[in-house]
């Protein structure tokens, strides 16, 4: 059946659409610089650190009035014995005769409450068919739809955001995202600063209140996503949003925009997702994509040492001592960018500061005094 999509106004043949997740969500929780070493993966099997095992399968959802069900292609964490059995029988046409075994979904499926860790019963398929996953928790909406089926409109509602990942969401009704409903939110930067031990910079109120459509605002995105163990956990990523809407009501400023990049560990966030925020959420500002940020040449405030011009170090140097200390060649700068031995190994392997190396470093702000203390505690003569 073909149905018209409200997002693109095109007809979609839903019988030809099957949405699949290429990787288990814990894959994103491992830093890109470490994935090649820690993961073994093909299209249907994956192993993390030699001790966590995943297989790829299908969650079938009957569609009322349609011959073929909708299917979510997802991964499940399984015991090593079941993984080894499936691997051994991978090309055996009789593998479907094996008894079912247990697993837990290893992806957060869009459009549902938490599916990470959701128990499933796994039955191996025959021929070229992937295993099928049956949700065990009868109270979960995914299990209810697997039992009772859905209308085609529900299928389109579920898959439309994934079909149009490159399309920015339109600004419709103002709404602040919450961890409970959306599994992400943006943080108040002042509250975030007060909760940190180290220094942080954010614009003064005048700058944060002056963002116009066409500008870019950096926000602190708190995201619920899988950790490397496959458990739901929150983490914070600093990311830019293209601002396309501004309004003032009762003396309050409200902005809206869309996420300008894909997160490192996305959960249910994605490029183009709509975000509503206020000046309290703005961590940095650009007048446009090609303009310097307001943080350039600004001073940072450190709770322990007061104000100073910022220095930059890898995030690892903030967390301990005796990690090695490498500094950029920057004549005239008394506190050049610095990083630890681990970052140096990644930089050399990448042939320079590639995107992967920079992501691994997790560049962090330090005040001048903090920088000097970090250098003293980590430099090896």
KEVOVO-387084 format. One line per field, with one value per atom (N, C-alpha, C): x, y, z; atom name. Coordinates in steps of 0.02 Angstrom, whole numbers. Each point is the difference from the previous one (the first is absolute). Example, Ala and Ser with C-alpha at 12.3 -4.5 7.8 and 13.67 -1.06 7.14 Angstrom:
<pts>
east	c(660:-45:45:-18:42:-39)
north	c(-284:59:60:53:59:55)
up	c(390:0:0:-36:3:37)
site	c(N:CA:C:N:CA:C)
</pts>
This chain:
<pts>
east	c(42:-42:44:-21:35:-39:37:-31:41:-36:34:32:63:39:-10:-15:-11:66:56:65:24:-10:26:-54:-62:-57:7:40:9:-35:-18:-29:55:-8:47:-35:33:-25:29:-41:25:21:-26:21:73:28:69:48:-27:41:14:63:21:58:-12:50:45:64:47:55:24:56:63:48:60:44:-5:44:-38:21:-29:19:-45:13:64:22:64:59:-5:54:14:-52:9:30:-7:27:75:29:72:29:51:28:24:-11:21:73:43:71:12:-48:9:-44:-45:-48:33:48:32:34:28:35:-48:-56:-43:-58:-19:-58:21:-32:1:-71:-11:-68:-6:-55:-20:-74:-35:-69:-48:18:-47:26:65:31:47:4:45:24:63:30:36:-12:33:47:63:52:6:-21:6:-45:-47:-41:-73:-20:-70:-20:-57:-17:-69:-4:-61:-16:-65:-21:-55:-6:-48:-62:-58:-62:-56:-62:-58:-55:-30:-61:-57:-43:-55:-61:-33:-61:-53:-53:-53:-32:-17:-33:-70:-49:-69:-18:-28:-20:55:61:57:25:24:24:65:45:66:5:34:8:54:-2:57:53:63:54:52:18:56:62:52:64:42:7:35:50:41:49:-23:23:-14:64:9:56:-20:45:-14:59:-13:54:49:62:52:-18:-29:-16:-50:-52:-49:30:44:35:41:39:42:-42:-58:-44:-25:-24:-26:56:59:56:16:-2:16:-54:-62:-56:-20:41:-18:-23:33:-16:-39:-23:-37:-74:-29:-70:-50:24:-44:6:34:12:-65:-53:-63:-30:27:-24:29:50:29:-50:2:-45:15:-50:12:45:29:42:-13:27:-14:50:-22:44:-30:35:-24:13:-50:8:56:43:59:-5:-61:-12:-58:2:-59:-40:-57:-41:-40:3:-34:-75:-31:-73:-26:44:-21:34:-31:37:62:39:65:-5:39:5:69:49:66:-8:25:-3:-66:-47:-65:7:-23:9:-40:31:-33:15:-46:13:22:54:30:-9:-28:-7:42:41:42:-43:18:-37:27:-37:21:27:39:28:40:-17:36:-35:-52:-38:40:-2:31:-43:29:-40:-57:-54:-56:2:-17:0:-72:-21:-67:8:-30:7:-37:33:-28:-44:16:-36:-67:-53:-67:-25:24:-24:34:53:36:-38:-4:-36:24:65:26:-29:-7:-30:-74:-35:-71:-11:43:-8:22:47:21:-57:-39:-56:-60:-19:-63:4:61:8:-14:13:-8:-32:-25:-23:59:-9:55:22:-47:18:50:-7:48:69:3:64:34:-37:29:22:-39:19:66:11:62:60:-8:58:15:-48:10:62:13:60:64:0:59:8:-56:3:27:-11:17:51:52:52:36:3:35:-45:-61:-48:-9:10:-9:-74:-14:-69:-25:-63:-27:-16:-1:-20:-76:-31:-73:-21:-7:-23:59:12:55:-7:54:0:71:13:67:5:52:11:15:-20:13:31:37:29:-55:-55:-53:-35:-16:-38:44:54:40:67:21:64:59:-12:53:-29:44:-20:61:-10:56:4:62:12:8:-18:13:75:35:73:25:-37:22:-4:-54:-5:53:14:53:67:14:64:8:-55:5:13:-20:9:68:40:65:56:51:58:48:6:47:-32:38:-26:-44:-44:-41:-13:-10:-16:-69:-39:-60:-12:-36:-7:-39:10:-41:-71:-45:-71:-16:35:-14:14:56:17:-49:-17:-45:-70:-17:-67:-3:57:2:2:-8:4:-59:15:-51:-6:-58:-5:57:29:60:63:-4:57:4:51:12:13:-33:8:25:50:24:-40:-24:-41:32:-17:21:-57:8:-52:12:-47:2:-41:31:-30:-1:-57:-4:19:52:24:33:18:32:71:20:71:31:65:34:-26:-32:-28:-71:-26:-68:-55:19:-49:-14:-61:-17:34:33:36:-2:8:0:71:11:63:-14:49:-9:46:-27:39:-12:54:-5:-6:-58:-13:-36:11:-29:-70:-41:-66:-7:-25:-16:-65:4:-59:-40:-65:-44:-63:-5:-61:17:-28:8:-65:-22:-59:8:-34:-1:-71:-11:-68:5:-36:0:71:42:68:48:-22:42:17:61:23:-2:-28:-3:32:47:33:-23:8:-7:50:22:48:5:48:8:73:9:67:42:61:41:45:1:43:-29:28:-20:41:-32:37:47:50:47:-37:-42:-40:-72:-38:-60:-62:-9:-64:-55:-50:-53:9:58:13:29:1:26:8:38:6:-70:-11:-64:-55:11:-54:-16:-63:-23:13:26:12:-25:-35:-22:41:21:43:-4:29:1:73:11:69:36:-36:31:35:-19:29:60:15:51:70:43:68:51:-17:44:-42:27:-39:44:-26:30:-52:20:-46:-19:43:-13:51:-9:44:74:14:69:28:-39:22:33:47:32:-50:8:-45:14:-50:10:53:14:50:71:11:68:26:59:34:-38:-47:-36:36:-16:28:-46:31:-38:-1:-50:-5:9:47:14:-20:-38:-24:58:57:55:52:5:55:-21:-65:-23:3:5:-3:70:3:63:-17:49:-11:2:-40:-6:61:13:47:-39:27:-37:42:-29:33:-48:27:-45:-38:-59:-42:31:45:30:45:32:45:-37:-66:-38:-16:10:-24:53:63:51:69:49:70:43:62:50:-25:-33:-26:42:56:40:-28:43:-20:34:-39:25:-32:39:-26:14:-46:7:57:30:50:-35:1:-38:42:52:45:-38:19:-32:-60:-25:-56:27:-6:29:-36:-61:-38:-32:40:-26:-45:-41:-44:41:-28:38:-43:34:-36:43:-31:33:32:32:32:-50:-59:-50:-21:-11:-18:56:62:57:4:-14:0:-53:-59:-53:19:27:20:51:50:51:-29:-46:-31:-42:-33:-42:38:64:40:-14:-24:-15:-65:-23:-62:-60:-16:-60:-62:-60:-62:-2:24:0:46:60:47:-27:-32:-27:-57:-43:-54:26:52:30:28:31:31:-52:-59:-51:25:22:32:-41:34:-34:35:-39:27:37:52:35:20:-4:25:77:32:73:32:-26:28:-12:-60:-15:47:13:46:69:24:67:2:-54:-3:-2:-41:-4:68:35:66:48:0:45:-15:-64:-20:7:10:-1:64:37:60:52:28:52:66:50:65:40)
north	c(-60:60:62:51:63:51:40:50:64:57:64:22:22:20:75:17:71:38:-34:34:22:-42:16:5:-16:2:-49:-52:-52:-64:-42:-64:-51:-37:-52:-68:-49:-68:-33:-6:-23:-73:-38:-70:-7:54:-2:32:23:36:-44:-11:-35:40:23:41:-44:7:-40:42:-23:32:-38:35:-32:-29:29:-20:-1:-40:5:68:27:66:5:-53:6:17:-12:18:75:41:72:24:-40:20:-11:-37:-9:54:34:55:-23:40:-20:-23:30:-19:-70:-28:-65:-55:19:-48:-57:16:-52:-52:22:-46:-41:30:-32:-39:17:-33:-47:-59:-44:-2:15:8:-15:-34:-4:19:-18:22:-31:-58:-36:-18:6:-21:54:7:50:-23:17:-16:63:18:57:-25:19:-16:-75:-41:-72:-31:40:-26:20:43:18:-18:-35:-31:24:14:28:-35:-10:-24:46:1:44:-41:29:-34:48:-25:39:-3:57:4:13:-50:5:31:47:33:-11:-38:-9:67:8:61:-19:30:-19:14:-51:6:-13:-13:-11:-73:-27:-68:-8:50:-6:45:-22:42:52:51:46:-32:14:-31:53:-1:40:-45:21:-36:25:-41:21:-54:19:-46:-20:-59:-23:-27:15:-29:-70:-48:-70:-30:-57:-37:-26:-10:-24:-68:-45:-67:4:43:8:34:48:33:-51:-41:-49:-51:-19:-47:31:62:33:7:19:7:-67:-54:-66:-23:20:-22:52:52:57:-20:-49:-21:-66:-23:-63:14:-29:14:-27:-43:-29:35:57:31:23:9:22:-53:-62:-53:4:43:8:32:-17:32:75:40:72:13:60:20:73:23:66:52:62:56:65:55:66:48:39:47:49:12:42:64:21:64:36:66:39:11:-32:4:65:38:65:-10:46:0:-42:-27:-42:23:-16:7:-44:2:-34:-72:-15:-69:-30:42:-26:-48:-61:-49:-37:13:-32:-75:-44:-73:-24:-44:-30:-75:-36:-70:-2:-35:0:-69:2:-61:8:-50:3:-11:35:-5:-56:-14:-51:34:-37:28:62:56:63:46:-25:42:14:62:18:-26:-5:-20:48:-25:42:10:61:18:11:-33:9:32:59:37:-35:-8:-37:42:64:44:18:-34:10:71:36:68:52:-19:49:13:63:15:-40:-14:-39:-71:-29:-67:2:53:6:5:39:6:-64:-35:-64:-51:4:-47:22:64:23:31:17:31:75:34:72:17:60:25:28:7:24:71:40:68:-1:-49:-6:-19:-43:-18:62:41:61:48:5:43:-22:-66:-26:10:-11:-1:68:46:64:38:7:35:-32:-66:-35:2:6:7:68:49:70:28:-39:22:63:12:59:61:-6:54:31:66:33:3:-11:2:72:11:68:26:66:31:4:-35:0:28:-43:21:0:56:2:-55:-36:-54:-16:-1:-17:-76:-29:-72:-19:-61:-26:-70:-19:-67:-53:15:-48:-16:51:-10:-7:37:3:-36:-14:-32:46:65:49:67:47:68:45:66:46:29:12:20:76:25:70:6:43:1:28:46:27:-53:-39:-55:-52:-14:-48:25:65:28:-6:14:-3:-71:-50:-69:-28:38:-25:21:-42:17:46:-10:39:61:37:62:-15:47:-4:71:9:66:-2:52:10:74:21:72:35:65:37:5:23:-2:41:55:42:-39:-36:-39:-58:-34:-58:21:63:24:33:3:37:-45:-66:-46:13:2:13:-60:-8:-53:5:-56:-1:-8:12:-11:-72:-14:-69:4:-43:-1:-68:0:-63:-14:-62:-22:-61:-11:-60:-50:-52:-50:-59:-12:-59:-55:-57:-51:-67:-34:-69:-46:-39:-46:-60:-49:-60:16:-32:0:-63:-10:-57:-66:0:-61:-14:45:-11:27:39:29:73:21:70:45:52:47:69:52:68:25:39:34:67:45:68:12:27:20:73:36:72:5:21:1:63:18:61:-13:52:-1:60:-11:55:33:64:36:26:-17:24:34:8:29:36:59:38:38:-2:38:26:55:29:4:-24:0:12:51:18:11:30:16:-59:-58:-59:-15:-20:-18:-75:-22:-71:-11:-46:-18:-70:-12:-68:-9:-62:-15:-75:-21:-71:-21:-60:-26:-1:27:10:-59:-52:-57:-62:-59:-61:-8:-17:-8:-59:0:-55:-64:6:-56:25:-11:40:-18:-62:-17:15:40:19:70:31:63:-14:50:-9:68:2:61:25:65:30:-3:-30:-5:70:14:66:8:59:15:71:6:65:16:63:18:75:20:70:24:64:24:-38:-27:-36:-64:-25:-62:11:62:14:-1:-44:-7:38:16:38:23:49:31:14:-11:24:39:54:37:-39:-46:-43:-56:-48:-58:18:52:18:54:19:52:-31:35:-27:-2:-48:-2:56:15:53:-19:-65:-22:16:17:16:61:-9:53:23:-41:18:-29:26:-27:-54:-47:-51:17:-27:11:-67:-2:-61:12:-46:8:6:-33:1:53:24:45:65:11:63:-1:60:8:-2:-29:1:-17:12:-22:-76:-31:-73:-36:-58:-47:-63:-41:-60:-62:-51:-63:-56:-60:-57:-15:-28:-14:-49:-44:-49:34:55:33:30:9:26:-52:-64:-55:-35:19:-36:29:-37:23:-53:21:-44:-34:40:-26:22:34:28:68:42:68:20:9:21:66:46:67:18:38:22:51:2:51:65:46:62:57:24:51:61:23:59:-15:-62:-18:-37:29:-32:-64:-9:-59:-29:-32:-29:-60:-17:-58:-61:-40:-56:-63:-58:-63:-54:-57:-54:-51:-51:-53:-38:-14:-38:39:65:41:4:3:2:-63:-58:-63:1:25:3:50:58:51:-27:-37:-28:-53:-42:-51:29:57:33:45:10:43:74:17:70:5:62:12:-9:-63:-16:11:-5:6:-53:-60:-55:17:26:17:56:50:55:-23:-45:-25:-41:-39:-39:45:55:46:33:16:33:65:46:62:36:21:32:66:45:64:-7:39:5:73:23:67:-3:57:1:-38:11:-34:-75:-20:-71:-33:35:-26:-12:47:-7:-60:-10:-56:-66:-2:-60:-17:50:-13:-28:29:-23:-72:-18:-66:-54:19:-49:-2:54:1:-48:-40:-47:24:8:24:-56)
up	c(0:0:0:-39:0:41:37:43:-5:2:-8:65:-5:58:13:62:18:0:7:3:-68:-52:-67:-53:18:-46:-59:11:-51:22:-49:15:16:54:19:-2:-30:2:62:52:64:-1:-49:-4:-21:-27:-23:50:56:49:60:15:60:31:60:34:42:-10:39:32:56:35:-18:-29:-26:55:61:54:66:47:67:31:40:29:41:35:37:-45:-65:-46:3:7:1:66:53:65:3:-47:-3:-45:23:-39:-68:-53:-68:-4:40:-3:27:37:31:-31:-45:-26:-38:-42:-41:44:56:45:42:21:49:-30:-62:-31:-55:-3:-58:-26:-64:-23:-74:-19:-70:-3:-52:-9:51:29:42:69:11:63:25:66:28:68:15:65:25:62:32:54:-7:50:12:-48:7:52:28:55:-3:-46:-9:-72:-7:-64:-24:-65:-29:-66:-13:-65:-27:-66:-32:-20:12:-17:-15:2:-21:53:13:41:-48:-9:-48:33:-36:22:-53:14:-50:-18:-64:-24:-23:31:-14:-73:-31:-69:-50:24:-43:6:-55:-1:39:-8:31:61:53:60:-12:43:4:43:-13:39:20:63:25:-1:-33:2:58:51:61:22:49:29:69:21:68:31:64:38:22:-9:16:39:30:34:-52:23:-46:-31:40:-26:-57:7:-53:-61:12:-55:-39:34:-34:-38:28:-35:-65:4:-60:-52:22:-46:-34:38:-28:-49:13:-43:-52:-8:-42:-70:-30:-68:-1:57:5:-15:-53:-17:52:45:51:68:1:65:35:-39:30:46:-2:43:71:9:66:48:64:48:7:17:9:60:1:57:15:56:26:-24:-4:-16:26:-10:19:-57:-20:-55:16:-50:9:-40:-18:-34:32:0:19:-63:-6:-61:2:-54:-3:7:37:7:57:42:56:64:59:63:-2:53:-1:-25:-51:-25:14:18:19:58:-8:53:6:-46:2:-15:45:-11:-61:-39:-58:-2:-32:-17:-73:-14:-67:-32:-60:-40:-64:-14:-59:-62:-54:-62:-44:-53:-48:-63:-39:-61:14:-36:10:50:33:46:64:23:63:58:60:58:13:31:19:76:21:71:23:53:28:69:10:62:56:58:56:45:8:46:-30:22:-31:10:50:12:-44:-34:-41:-65:-23:-62:-61:-3:-56:1:60:5:-18:22:-16:-76:-34:-72:-36:29:-30:5:54:7:-40:5:-28:-68:-22:-66:3:-56:-6:-68:-7:-64:-39:-65:-42:20:25:20:58:44:55:-26:-50:-29:-28:-37:-28:54:54:56:30:4:30:-44:-66:-44:-31:1:-35:24:67:21:-25:-9:-22:-76:-36:-73:-19:43:-17:50:13:47:-22:-66:-25:-4:24:-4:69:5:65:18:64:22:-1:-21:-2:70:7:63:2:47:4:68:50:66:48:34:49:52:12:49:20:65:25:8:-29:5:72:19:67:-5:51:1:3:35:9:-66:-39:-62:-61:-4:-61:7:62:15:-17:-1:-5:22:17:17:-7:2:3:70:23:69:6:58:19:12:-39:4:67:30:64:54:1:48:-12:-64:-17:25:-9:23:75:37:73:25:-40:22:-19:-38:-22:47:3:41:-38:-65:-40:-31:-40:-30:-60:-13:-60:-23:-64:-27:-31:12:-40:-6:-52:-14:56:5:47:-26:42:-17:-63:-10:-58:-65:-2:-60:-9:55:-5:-22:13:-18:-68:-35:-63:-62:9:-57:-47:-65:-50:-47:-34:-51:-51:-16:-42:40:65:45:22:39:25:75:38:72:22:45:29:63:6:56:33:63:35:-3:-39:-11:47:45:43:-34:-14:-42:38:-4:25:-57:9:-52:33:-40:27:22:55:16:-30:11:-32:27:58:29:-24:-43:-26:46:51:45:-17:10:-13:50:-24:44:-32:40:-27:-10:-52:-11:-32:1:-25:-60:-53:-58:-15:-16:-17:-76:-24:-72:-21:-63:-28:-29:3:-31:-46:-61:-45:24:16:25:-58:-1:-54:26:66:28:65:9:62:13:62:18:71:14:67:24:60:28:75:23:71:26:-42:21:-3:-22:-4:-73:-13:-67:-9:-56:-17:-68:-3:-63:-22:-65:-26:-57:-7:-54:-9:-39:-14:11:25:14:-64:5:-60:-16:42:-14:33:-16:33:63:56:63:-3:44:7:22:51:25:1:-54:-12:40:22:29:-51:19:-47:-29:10:-34:-68:-43:-68:-32:-54:-39:-20:8:-21:50:59:49:26:11:23:74:20:70:15:57:25:62:5:57:13:56:21:6:12:11:56:49:55:-24:-59:-25:-46:-17:-51:31:-27:26:-43:-62:-44:-59:-37:-54:-60:-59:-62:-39:-32:-41:-63:-20:-58:0:-46:-1:-8:-38:-16:47:50:46:61:32:60:58:46:57:49:41:50:50:7:49:-21:-64:-23:39:28:37:62:24:61:61:58:61:30:35:35:74:34:72:35:46:37:73:28:68:50:-15:47:-13:-64:-17:-34:-6:-30:-75:-31:-72:-30:-61:-38:-72:-45:-68:-2:-43:2:-28:28:-29:-16:-43:-23:10:31:12:-19:-11:-12:65:-8:58:49:-25:45:52:-19:47:59:-7:56:52:-18:42:41:-7:38:-9:27:-3:-34:-17:-30:-63:-44:-63:-60:14:-54:-20:-29:-17:-66:-52:-66:-18:-26:-15:-72:-29:-69:-6:-60:-13:-16:47:-7:30:-36:26:24:58:27:44:-1:43:61:58:60:20:-25:17:-64:-42:-62:14:-49:7:21:46:28:2:-1:1:32:15:37:-47:29:-39:-44:28:-38:-62:8:-58:-51:25:-44:-43:31:-38:-55:16:-51:-54:20:-50:-48:25:-44:-45:26:-40:-56:15:-49:-48:13:-42:11:59:16:38:8:37:-46:-15:-38:43:-30:39:54:-16:48:59:-15:53:44:-31:39:44:-26:40:59:-12:54:54:-20:48:45:-28:40:29:-44:22:54:52:57:17:30:22:66:8:64:11:60:14:2:1:-2:58:60:59:-3:-20:-7:-51:-55:-51:31:38:30:48:38:46:-39:-53:-41:-31:-24:-30:53:59:53:21:-1:23:-53:-63:-54:-43:-1:-43:26:-45:18:-30:42:-23:-32)
site	c(N:CA:C:N:CA:C:N:CA:C:N:CA:C:N:CA:C:N:CA:C:N:CA:C:N:CA:C:N:CA:C:N:CA:C:N:CA:C:N:CA:C:N:CA:C:N:CA:C:N:CA:C:N:CA:C:N:CA:C:N:CA:C:N:CA:C:N:CA:C:N:CA:C:N:CA:C:N:CA:C:N:CA:C:N:CA:C:N:CA:C:N:CA:C:N:CA:C:N:CA:C:N:CA:C:N:CA:C:N:CA:C:N:CA:C:N:CA:C:N:CA:C:N:CA:C:N:CA:C:N:CA:C:N:CA:C:N:CA:C:N:CA:C:N:CA:C:N:CA:C:N:CA:C:N:CA:C:N:CA:C:N:CA:C:N:CA:C:N:CA:C:N:CA:C:N:CA:C:N:CA:C:N:CA:C:N:CA:C:N:CA:C:N:CA:C:N:CA:C:N:CA:C:N:CA:C:N:CA:C:N:CA:C:N:CA:C:N:CA:C:N:CA:C:N:CA:C:N:CA:C:N:CA:C:N:CA:C:N:CA:C:N:CA:C:N:CA:C:N:CA:C:N:CA:C:N:CA:C:N:CA:C:N:CA:C:N:CA:C:N:CA:C:N:CA:C:N:CA:C:N:CA:C:N:CA:C:N:CA:C:N:CA:C:N:CA:C:N:CA:C:N:CA:C:N:CA:C:N:CA:C:N:CA:C:N:CA:C:N:CA:C:N:CA:C:N:CA:C:N:CA:C:N:CA:C:N:CA:C:N:CA:C:N:CA:C:N:CA:C:N:CA:C:N:CA:C:N:CA:C:N:CA:C:N:CA:C:N:CA:C:N:CA:C:N:CA:C:N:CA:C:N:CA:C:N:CA:C:N:CA:C:N:CA:C:N:CA:C:N:CA:C:N:CA:C:N:CA:C:N:CA:C:N:CA:C:N:CA:C:N:CA:C:N:CA:C:N:CA:C:N:CA:C:N:CA:C:N:CA:C:N:CA:C:N:CA:C:N:CA:C:N:CA:C:N:CA:C:N:CA:C:N:CA:C:N:CA:C:N:CA:C:N:CA:C:N:CA:C:N:CA:C:N:CA:C:N:CA:C:N:CA:C:N:CA:C:N:CA:C:N:CA:C:N:CA:C:N:CA:C:N:CA:C:N:CA:C:N:CA:C:N:CA:C:N:CA:C:N:CA:C:N:CA:C:N:CA:C:N:CA:C:N:CA:C:N:CA:C:N:CA:C:N:CA:C:N:CA:C:N:CA:C:N:CA:C:N:CA:C:N:CA:C:N:CA:C:N:CA:C:N:CA:C:N:CA:C:N:CA:C:N:CA:C:N:CA:C:N:CA:C:N:CA:C:N:CA:C:N:CA:C:N:CA:C:N:CA:C:N:CA:C:N:CA:C:N:CA:C:N:CA:C:N:CA:C:N:CA:C:N:CA:C:N:CA:C:N:CA:C:N:CA:C:N:CA:C:N:CA:C:N:CA:C:N:CA:C:N:CA:C:N:CA:C:N:CA:C:N:CA:C:N:CA:C:N:CA:C:N:CA:C:N:CA:C:N:CA:C:N:CA:C:N:CA:C:N:CA:C:N:CA:C:N:CA:C:N:CA:C:N:CA:C:N:CA:C:N:CA:C:N:CA:C:N:CA:C:N:CA:C:N:CA:C:N:CA:C:N:CA:C:N:CA:C:N:CA:C:N:CA:C:N:CA:C:N:CA:C:N:CA:C:N:CA:C:N:CA:C:N:CA:C:N:CA:C:N:CA:C:N:CA:C:N:CA:C:N:CA:C:N:CA:C:N:CA:C:N:CA:C:N:CA:C:N:CA:C:N:CA:C:N:CA:C:N:CA:C:N:CA:C:N:CA:C:N:CA:C:N:CA:C:N:CA:C:N:CA:C:N:CA:C:N:CA:C:N:CA:C:N:CA:C:N:CA:C:N:CA:C:N:CA:C:N:CA:C:N:CA:C:N:CA:C:N:CA:C:N:CA:C:N:CA:C:N:CA:C:N:CA:C:N:CA:C:N:CA:C:N:CA:C:N:CA:C:N:CA:C:N:CA:C:N:CA:C:N:CA:C:N:CA:C:N:CA:C:N:CA:C:N:CA:C:N:CA:C:N:CA:C:N:CA:C:N:CA:C:N:CA:C:N:CA:C:N:CA:C:N:CA:C:N:CA:C:N:CA:C:N:CA:C:N:CA:C:N:CA:C:N:CA:C:N:CA:C:N:CA:C:N:CA:C:N:CA:C:N:CA:C:N:CA:C:N:CA:C:N:CA:C:N:CA:C:N:CA:C:N:CA:C:N:CA:C:N:CA:C:N:CA:C:N:CA:C:N:CA:C:N:CA:C:N:CA:C:N:CA:C:N:CA:C:N:CA:C:N:CA:C:N:CA:C:N:CA:C:N:CA:C:N:CA:C:N:CA:C:N:CA:C:N:CA:C:N:CA:C:N:CA:C:N:CA:C:N:CA:C:N:CA:C:N:CA:C:N:CA:C:N:CA:C:N:CA:C:N:CA:C:N:CA:C:N:CA:C:N:CA:C:N:CA:C:N:CA:C:N:CA:C:N:CA:C:N:CA:C:N:CA:C:N:CA:C:N:CA:C:N:CA:C:N:CA:C:N:CA:C:N:CA:C:N:CA:C:N:CA:C:N:CA:C:N:CA:C:N:CA:C:N:CA:C:N:CA:C:N:CA:C:N:CA:C:N:CA:C:N:CA:C:N:CA:C:N:CA:C:N:CA:C:N:CA:C:N:CA:C:N:CA:C:N:CA:C:N:CA:C:N:CA:C:N:CA:C:N:CA:C:N:CA:C:N:CA:C:N:CA:C:N:CA:C:N:CA:C:N:CA:C:N:CA:C:N:CA:C:N:CA:C:N:CA:C:N:CA:C:N:CA:C:N:CA:C:N:CA:C:N:CA:C:N:CA:C:N:CA:C:N:CA:C:N:CA:C:N:CA:C:N:CA:C)
</pts>
